Amino acid sequence: MEQVDIAVIGAGPAGSSAAAWAARGGASVVLFEKATQGREKSCGDGLTPRAVIECRRLGIDLDRFHRIDGLRVQAGSKVREVLWPDGAFPPVGAVAPRAEFDAMVMQAAIDSGADFRENSPAELWIEDGRVLGVICHGEKVRAHLTVIASGAGSPAARAVGAARVASSPFGLAIRGYISSTRSDDRHMEACLTVKGPDGSIVPGYGWVFPAGNGIVNIGVGALSTMKNFSDLNLNTMLDAYTAQVRDSWGLGEFIARPKAWRLPMHVEHRGGPGWVVVGDAAGLVNPFNGEGIDYALESGRHIAECFLAEPGTAWASYQAIMRKEYDPFFATARRFAWLIGRPKLLQFLLGIALSTKFTMKLVLDIMANLVDMEHPGLAGRSLTIGGKVLSLADPLLVRSPKKREKRPTTPVG
Ligand SMILES: Cc1cc2nc3c(=O)[nH]c(=O)nc-3n(C[C@H](O)[C@H](O)[C@H](O)COP(=O)(O)OP(=O)(O)OC[C@H]3O[C@@H](n4cnc5c(N)ncnc54)[C@H](O)[C@@H]3O)c2cc1C
């Protein structure tokens, strides 16, 4: 029987990053992908500076993609822009269509020495409650560590109890590609005042991310904390948002049918003897802005580093990193998601946010994920204080999961 150090299920950014870093460190790695190199993924394709720095660490050259210099936020009639600052992260972003971007990250894993197997749907091999490796095409592969990187709603993650925390918010989003006369714009644009089924502003946003070559990625996303979430129809919302920005972006026709998918934001149980979850399978999507590529790449690197340092306890040291470096920020962001789920409060907060340069800068820093909690600055400190204050209101903020579990009817996939 085949025996390896690490088996990875799923070659998205999380799985490919884990495979690349582990193989570079000398581990034997097999990377299973149920699709092929160059598969599509429903995504805004936006890489913020935080994602760019992680790509650079991996040696992935983003020059071929359309460069982005900053973020433009629109809310009602107000429009504000920020250029990426030159600080903890490089002042560079990109719009990188996922089919091409993910193929590059997969290639980085292959070039690092990982054994990449496409068209290979894998499931966990569990015996007596212990994960021993994976089974693919009926063949067992024994692994010291199995990394579950199979994305949102992963059955493998559920099989080991790494399910989404039912009482926590999650997101749904849809994106399409459409021709545009402004595809060379160097700002990502986000509109904070998209409306839901009852005409009130939803907690979420609409975006236009210019990809160059005459194309933009356009989409809308909403948080499950919104009022009337079960009535949410992302297709209708996307149509309305497209109509809203059609003239300003010189939009033409959609290139393919828009696709929706989930954004998981909280998984508590992220590892056990012989296994861990990374990326979306670990619920690592930022509730403030729906960004997950950077966290996928980072979590892949963390587990590889933990394994290379001490294989037997990698699953535990990985969880310790998650708890220390990620959980406080994500907990604050989730509380915020609850807060803005109330339409009147959201309207009020948007009014405040847009009223002064200081609060607007705060919104832009948070939306662009420029907050570096190691060197927090004003935005980081505001988040920490805000998180503490909001934590006092937990019983008031969090609505019953049962009430929210009714899912909207938009088909995802
Ligand atoms: C509409 C939308 C817009 C978004 N926009 C952005 C954005 O602009 N910027 C950003 O940073 N994030 C964005 N995100 C989030 C981002 O797409 C995810 O966070 C990111 O893809 C997570 O990477 P991952 O590797 O964990 O999972 P995925 O990218 O989902 O990769 C999982 C991989 O596992 C494979 N797989 C699944 N099951 C198996 C199996 N059994 N065996 C083998 N392989 C398997 C899949 O084929 C896939 O290749 C968006 C998400 C959505 C839905």
The ligand as a Gaussian input file, in Angstrom:
#p B3LYP/6-31G(d) Opt

LIG

0 1
 C      -18.768000      34.479000      -5.374000
 C      -17.516000      34.463000      -4.509000
 C      -16.613000      35.512000      -4.597000
 C      -15.420000      35.476000      -3.855000
 N      -14.521000      36.482000      -4.060000
 C      -13.333000      36.426000      -3.432000
 C      -12.319000      37.396000      -3.732000
 O      -12.499000      38.272000      -4.575000
 N      -11.142000      37.296000      -3.070000
 C      -10.898000      36.311000      -2.151000
 O       -9.821000      36.298000      -1.559000
 N      -11.838000      35.372000      -1.879000
 C      -13.031000      35.382000      -2.506000
 N      -13.946000      34.399000      -2.275000
 C      -13.597000      33.285000      -1.361000
 C      -12.625000      32.316000      -2.068000
 O      -13.173000      31.911000      -3.298000
 C      -12.365000      31.085000      -1.187000
 O      -12.099000      31.523000       0.119000
 C      -11.178000      30.256000      -1.692000
 O      -11.469000      29.673000      -2.921000
 C      -10.830000      29.145000      -0.684000
 O       -9.845000      28.297000      -1.195000
 P       -9.793000      26.739000      -0.791000
 O       -8.559000      26.200000      -1.406000
 O      -10.009000      26.593000       0.645000
 O      -11.090000      26.099000      -1.470000
 P      -11.477000      25.968000      -3.012000
 O      -10.903000      27.085000      -3.793000
 O      -12.946000      25.775000      -3.038000
 O      -10.763000      24.641000      -3.487000
 C      -11.222000      23.378000      -3.049000
 C      -10.720000      22.343000      -4.058000
 O      -11.021000      21.042000      -3.593000
 C      -11.452000      20.246000      -4.674000
 N      -12.231000      19.132000      -4.092000
 C      -13.429000      19.187000      -3.475000
 N      -13.784000      17.959000      -3.033000
 C      -12.777000      17.124000      -3.380000
 C      -12.557000      15.727000      -3.210000
 N      -13.433000      14.953000      -2.572000
 N      -11.440000      15.183000      -3.695000
 C      -10.514000      15.942000      -4.349000
 N      -10.677000      17.271000      -4.551000
 C      -11.792000      17.853000      -4.053000
 C      -12.265000      21.208000      -5.513000
 O      -12.414000      20.742000      -6.843000
 C      -11.388000      22.462000      -5.429000
 O      -10.406000      22.477000      -6.424000
 C      -15.159000      34.406000      -2.975000
 C      -16.078000      33.360000      -2.863000
 C      -17.247000      33.389000      -3.612000
 C      -18.228000      32.243000      -3.502000

